[in-house]
Each structure stands twice: as structure tokens, then as C-alpha cells.
Amino acid sequence: MLIGLTGGIGCGKTTVLEEFRKIGVPCFIADSHAANYYNDENFLAEVRMLFGNSVFKNDGKADKKKIAEIVFSNHEALLKLNALVHPRVMKDFHDWADEQIYPYVIMESAIIYEYGLDKYMDKVITVYLEKEERMKRLELRDKITRAAIEARMNSQLSAEEKMDRADYVILNYEGNPRSRQVKYIDKKIIESTNNKI
């Protein structure tokens, strides 16, 4: 089975993913794979066609900070960039998933619902944390302004809507053990894979 794991920026998806890894679940991080595309000449040529030379440094490498500034303030530009990235990510994910032997695999992406990637998944897990706590975490982690964080949050569905649409929800609060929630969901997913056989 193909399982999506999503949640708003700053909700702690990476920490939750580590809990799944600890129990042996193969996990694919979409952003990590997408970052590798910036070393691919064909991808860079398409980025240059989209945004021009201004998003490239003197050494010919893409300036990811400039690209982020453009796409998080211009929804049309974000859609165009994602149209380059997502087909590549999904192909890589399916190729990778075919090689795994666990009953299911997880793809982690913040924008599963926003770009219709949930239609490729058997189930989706959402990690939830309320907005103010996420803002605090992001200010500490990324050293960016609240306005920049708001712009990124506004490019995604609200955390509450993701929670409503998900098959499973992990409430990522201190004092609400992640490992216990992860083990419960793992058990439920494996039961559902057995029922499909």
C-alpha cells in the first residue's frame, strides 16, 4: 500500500516519520528528492525558461532562496514550478516503492492535498499541531519573519482541512506520545493490507 504523510509547515512531520522508520516502515521524503533535481541540467533548463536568469547565481547554480521568494508570493509561479517537480517526484516514488518489501510505504510531502497527490495514495496520515505553536517552531528553526512564514502557510490548505480529509491523524503535542500513535496507525494499516489480500 502507498501511504501519504502530510501536515502544515512546522507541524513536525519529520519527527513523526522517524517514529515510522524506527518500526521498519520505508519512508520517502518528497522534498529531499526534489532538492536533487537542482543538480540536473534538464531540470535547471526548465527552471531557467520559467523564471529567467535572475534566479541563477554566477556559478550557474539555481538560487533556491530567490525561487522561494517568487513562488511563495505568486501562486501562479508556484503552480508552474510544481508542474515541473511533481511528475518527477511521483515517478521516483513509484520506482522506489516497487523495491520495498514492507506491507506499505510512506511518502512524506507537505502538499499532498494541494496538488491532488492523494489520488495516488491508498491512505493519508495528517500530522496536526496548532498554528501558533508551528509559528514559534519555524521562527526558531528557519530564522525567518512571521510574514514569510504566513506566506508559506497561506500557500497550503489549513491544518484543520488536512485533518478533516485524512484517514488518520497524529496530534503532535508534547505529552501525547508520538510512538504510541504511530504504532496504532501501523497496526491499522497492516490490518487493512491483510484484508485486501
QUIKAHU-V98593 format. One record per run of one state. SS is the DSSP state (hx for helix, st for strand, lp for the rest). FROM is the first residue (numbers start at 0). TO is the last residue. Records with the same first field share a line. If there is no record, write none. Layout:
# QUIKAHU-V98593
SS->FROM-TO, FROM-TO
This chain:
# QUIKAHU-V98593
lp->0-0, 6-11, 22-24, 39-39, 51-51, 56-60, 62-62, 71-73, 97-103, 108-115, 120-121, 128-129, 142-144, 154-157, 165-166, 171-176, 196-196
st->1-5, 25-28, 55-55, 61-61, 104-107, 122-127, 167-170
hx->12-21, 29-38, 40-50, 52-54, 63-70, 74-96, 116-119, 130-141, 145-153, 158-164, 177-195
